[in-house]
Amino acid sequence: MRSARDATAVFSDYAQDYDAPRRRLIPVFDEFYGVAVECLRLTAGPIRRLLDLGAGTGLMAAAVLAEHPDIELDLLDGSGEMLALAGERLGGAISAVHVQDMRDPLPNGPYDAIVSALAIHHLEHAEQRRLFAAVHERLRPGGVFVDAEQVAGPSPARSDAYDELWVPYAHAAGASQEETDAARERFGLDRCAGPGSLLEWLREASFHNVDCLFRWWRFAVVAGWRPAA
């Protein structure tokens, strides 16, 4: 069985080529990332300090920064190669960089927001649940956790069907057969859960106002807030 550390190695090797095909492989890229960023507007109080889990090359952090230009960004990823590219993209907005596994103890909070995009699904399900609990502990009261994630269908057959439905959309967005074949090969690294399971695990971790705010086949945005003091 491949592990999250296998995923880190794969994406480290792929770092230089990661950004170029994003919009082709995620045909709803703007809506997907846009909803995740808009979730921050539902949070009481200012968003000054944010942690990005599995930050990669900084795509999600850049989307947040465009709406919150004064924010301090902490980035966490197991790939130093990916984070180096994030540094080039985000520059002085970065407050701290943590080259570490998401299963290791998270940086000290409190954070106003913690976000993640297309990363947590590389963890085993039990590890995802433990991570959600750790995230809750690092948020300030009233803070938000937003996970823009790759998700499973309600059955393995339906997950396979979602993958098949995704392919023509990706090709219509300009992805080559080689790009979709390579992406499907990387699916072997995934431990996706369905949106219902993600919402249940957020509730178990004591988040409230838990919701799935966006869904398009294999992509979903889920969010939860730490109760205010």
Rosetta blueprint (number, residue, H / E / L):
1 M L
2 R L
3 S L
4 A H
5 R H
6 D H
7 A H
8 T H
9 A H
10 V H
11 F H
12 S H
13 D H
14 Y L
15 A H
16 Q H
17 D H
18 Y L
19 D L
20 A L
21 P L
22 R H
23 R H
24 R H
25 L H
26 I L
27 P L
28 V L
29 F H
30 D H
31 E H
32 F H
33 Y H
34 G H
35 V H
36 A H
37 V H
38 E H
39 C H
40 L H
41 R H
42 L H
43 T L
44 A L
45 G L
46 P L
47 I L
48 R L
49 R E
50 L E
51 L E
52 D E
53 L E
54 G L
55 A L
56 G L
57 T L
58 G L
59 L H
60 M H
61 A H
62 A H
63 A H
64 V H
65 L H
66 A H
67 E H
68 H L
69 P L
70 D L
71 I L
72 E E
73 L E
74 D E
75 L E
76 L E
77 D E
78 G L
79 S L
80 G H
81 E H
82 M H
83 L H
84 A H
85 L H
86 A H
87 G H
88 E H
89 R H
90 L H
91 G H
92 G H
93 A H
94 I E
95 S E
96 A E
97 V E
98 H E
99 V E
100 Q L
101 D L
102 M L
103 R L
104 D L
105 P L
106 L L
107 P L
108 N L
109 G L
110 P L
111 Y E
112 D E
113 A E
114 I E
115 V E
116 S E
117 A E
118 L L
119 A L
120 I H
121 H H
122 H H
123 L L
124 E L
125 H H
126 A H
127 E H
128 Q H
129 R H
130 R H
131 L H
132 F H
133 A H
134 A H
135 V H
136 H H
137 E H
138 R H
139 L E
140 R E
141 P E
142 G E
143 G E
144 V E
145 F E
146 V E
147 D E
148 A E
149 E E
150 Q E
151 V L
152 A L
153 G L
154 P L
155 S L
156 P H
157 A H
158 R H
159 S H
160 D H
161 A H
162 Y H
163 D H
164 E H
165 L H
166 W H
167 V H
168 P H
169 Y H
170 A H
171 H H
172 A H
173 A L
174 G L
175 A L
176 S L
177 Q H
178 E H
179 E H
180 T H
181 D H
182 A H
183 A H
184 R H
185 E H
186 R H
187 F H
188 G H
189 L H
190 D L
191 R L
192 C L
193 A L
194 G L
195 P H
196 G H
197 S H
198 L H
199 L H
200 E H
201 W H
202 L H
203 R H
204 E H
205 A L
206 S L
207 F L
208 H E
209 N E
210 V E
211 D E
212 C E
213 L E
214 F E
215 R E
216 W E
217 W L
218 R L
219 F E
220 A E
221 V E
222 V E
223 A E
224 G E
225 W E
226 R L
227 P L
228 A L
229 A L
